[in-house]
Amino acid sequence: MARTLAVHVHLTCEPGKREKLFKHYRPIVAASQAKPGVIAYFVGTPVNDESETEIVVFELYADRDAFNAHLVSPEMKEFRTQTADLIKQSTVRLATPLAHSFLRPPAAVEPGLSILANMEYAETADMEEVLAKASRLIAHTQSNEPATQSYFWAVEEGNPQSIWVFEQFESPEFCFGTHMKTELFIEATSAQAEGLVARPTFAKREFGFVRAWV
């Protein structure tokens, strides 16, 4: 059975070049939306990025073949050619989704808060416990929180101690005031917390799309 593939990208562009980089990203997103193998393509900016040089991207593919096809597509080849002098630094992480992760396309309400995060656990952490509690949290969130539009956790390829997260909420108030105060959230995020390094990015959605996926 083909495995869904999540991709987290962090770009740092040259000062003053972010809008130009967006211009080159938009055709990629438009072309991807027409491909059934591309489930999501989110392009956002960190809310606290005063330098206006950072871009965060979340992509979800039906399988690795869809991802590989994307990499060699005409729009990606053109993007690489046109943006070589715009991008200062880039990191790409591939990850395998956890059970129960889900995406809901926004209906009338656009996401009020998007979170892209990395959680790096200590080498001694019991990852079986971490993943079990995370899966329970995700399942509960899907069933009980319609204001949570996406909740997607995935384990980094080649690094089982590293989890990458993509979450979208209708509002910051719901995220911080309701979701993060649930018993299951506290249980999941406190599991094996000794030595944990959490790197959250609170982001504003610039453009993109999400298809329903559960």
VOGU-3710 file (C-alpha; in Angstrom, 3 decimals, decimal comma):
1> martlavhvh> 0,000/0,000/0,000  1,379/3,414/-0,994  2,326/5,690/1,889  1,317/9,315/1,999  4,295/11,675/2,114  4,445/14,984/4,004  6,993/17,647/3,082  8,045/20,578/5,281  10,070/23,364/3,664  11,652/26,437/5,264
11> ltcepgkrek> 13,046/29,088/2,946  15,071/32,185/3,708  15,102/34,616/0,827  17,308/37,596/0,165  16,053/40,826/1,822  13,285/42,497/-0,146  12,745/39,461/-2,397  9,883/37,641/-0,651  7,074/39,035/-2,809  9,038/38,162/-5,932
21> lfkhyrpiva> 9,492/34,629/-4,617  5,736/34,404/-4,010  5,185/35,389/-7,632  7,184/32,360/-8,744  5,498/30,059/-6,206  1,936/30,790/-7,315  2,149/28,903/-10,659  3,443/25,851/-8,783  0,481/25,895/-6,419  -1,977/26,429/-9,290
31> asqakpgvia> -0,510/23,525/-11,278  -0,426/21,294/-8,187  -4,096/21,909/-7,477  -4,931/20,271/-10,814  -3,026/17,106/-9,884  -4,955/14,523/-7,825  -1,723/13,224/-6,299  -1,100/16,546/-4,544  -3,356/16,726/-1,492  -2,185/19,996/0,056
41> yfvgtpvnde> 0,107/22,904/-0,694  0,346/25,590/1,969  2,571/28,648/1,612  2,819/30,911/4,650  4,932/33,441/6,496  5,955/33,421/10,171  3,959/36,048/12,032  7,022/37,238/13,970  9,354/37,552/10,986  10,183/41,248/11,070
51> seteivvfel> 12,866/40,822/8,407  10,232/39,577/5,914  12,650/37,007/4,538  11,116/33,734/5,804  8,667/31,408/4,049  7,237/28,144/5,391  5,674/25,514/3,144  3,708/22,347/3,867  3,043/19,861/1,078  1,209/16,542/1,171
61> yadrdafnah> 1,381/13,902/-1,553  -0,677/10,757/-2,064  2,546/8,767/-2,439  6,222/9,124/-3,295  5,538/8,785/-7,011  3,369/11,917/-6,874  6,153/13,763/-5,040  8,809/12,632/-7,511  6,591/13,700/-10,419  6,236/17,120/-8,795
71> lvspemkefr> 10,014/17,514/-8,503  10,559/17,009/-12,241  7,483/18,941/-13,402  7,992/21,854/-15,841  6,815/24,390/-13,251  9,377/23,159/-10,684  12,198/23,224/-13,206  11,250/26,801/-14,102  10,988/27,729/-10,413  14,502/26,511/-9,686
81> tqtadlikqs> 15,891/28,461/-12,623  14,078/31,684/-11,812  14,684/31,732/-8,056  18,328/30,686/-7,787  19,356/34,257/-6,890  16,363/34,859/-4,593  16,780/32,033/-2,080  19,505/32,393/0,515  18,883/29,140/2,382  16,431/26,253/2,252
91> tvrlatplah> 15,713/23,126/4,290  13,425/20,281/3,247  12,168/17,499/5,501  10,197/14,443/4,360  7,946/12,687/6,872  5,519/9,792/7,248  2,076/10,686/8,688  0,823/9,363/12,009  -2,457/7,501/12,262  -5,602/9,660/12,358
101> sflrppaave> -3,890/12,787/10,973  -6,415/14,811/8,995  -6,920/17,835/6,773  -10,213/19,664/6,361  -10,562/22,238/3,579  -11,628/25,582/5,059  -15,290/26,268/4,428  -16,539/29,771/5,111  -13,792/30,475/7,610  -10,165/30,818/6,538
111> pglsilanme> -7,592/29,542/9,065  -7,047/32,127/11,769  -3,860/30,442/12,917  -1,500/27,967/11,262  1,254/26,181/13,165  4,203/24,412/11,597  6,438/22,832/14,199  9,256/20,402/14,748  9,591/18,361/17,934  12,966/16,719/18,425
121> yaetadmeev> 12,957/14,087/21,178  15,957/12,824/23,120  17,670/9,644/21,947  16,481/7,969/25,149  12,812/8,901/24,635  10,271/6,103/24,308  8,882/7,052/20,891  6,309/4,274/20,992  4,664/6,067/23,926  4,968/9,458/22,213
131> lakasrliah> 3,335/8,247/19,000  0,570/6,358/20,779  -0,442/9,414/22,810  -0,162/11,664/19,765  -2,452/9,366/17,738  -5,054/9,431/20,541  -4,884/13,226/20,593  -5,295/13,462/16,822  -8,282/11,084/16,796  -9,951/13,034/19,617
141> tqsnepatqs> -9,309/16,344/17,860  -10,817/15,113/14,607  -13,976/13,847/16,318  -14,540/16,676/18,794  -13,054/19,903/17,423  -14,648/21,171/14,199  -12,773/24,456/14,747  -9,522/22,536/14,194  -9,251/22,511/10,430  -6,065/20,466/10,044
151> yfwaveegnp> -4,064/18,343/12,459  -1,218/16,553/10,810  1,699/14,940/12,622  4,416/12,983/10,805  7,695/11,242/11,656  10,756/12,468/9,782  12,332/9,992/7,386  15,688/8,812/8,680  15,144/10,415/12,097  12,519/8,604/14,204
161> qsiwvfeqfe> 13,070/10,998/17,132  11,802/13,955/15,061  8,123/14,812/14,547  6,874/17,465/12,121  3,508/19,103/12,693  1,058/21,064/10,525  -2,040/22,426/12,280  -4,713/24,948/11,346  -7,332/26,497/13,614  -10,237/28,834/13,017
171> spefcfgthm> -8,776/31,282/15,524  -5,829/31,730/17,891  -8,323/31,996/20,745  -9,652/28,501/20,074  -6,157/27,046/19,723  -4,707/28,531/22,902  -7,874/28,828/24,968  -9,540/25,495/24,203  -7,465/23,004/22,232  -4,206/23,389/24,167
181> ktelfieats> -6,027/23,067/27,479  -7,529/19,648/26,763  -6,332/16,732/28,867  -5,197/14,752/25,824  -3,147/17,659/24,451  -1,351/18,095/27,772  -0,781/14,342/28,006  0,581/14,068/24,457  2,882/17,080/24,611  4,265/16,194/28,044
191> aqaeglvarp> 5,106/12,601/27,111  8,855/11,942/27,181  9,386/15,702/27,466  12,789/15,509/29,127  15,312/16,658/26,545  12,583/17,585/24,074  13,379/20,520/21,781  10,235/22,117/20,326  10,472/24,578/17,439  7,016/26,020/16,709
201> tfakrefgfv> 6,362/28,496/13,906  3,106/30,466/14,062  2,278/31,352/10,496  -0,077/33,378/8,367  -1,433/31,632/5,294  -0,486/33,495/2,113  -1,975/31,129/-0,470  -2,423/27,446/-1,204  -5,044/24,719/-1,040  -6,083/21,744/1,077
211> rawv> -8,161/18,807/-0,064  -10,063/16,731/2,465  -7,824/13,930/3,752  -8,296/11,517/6,646
//
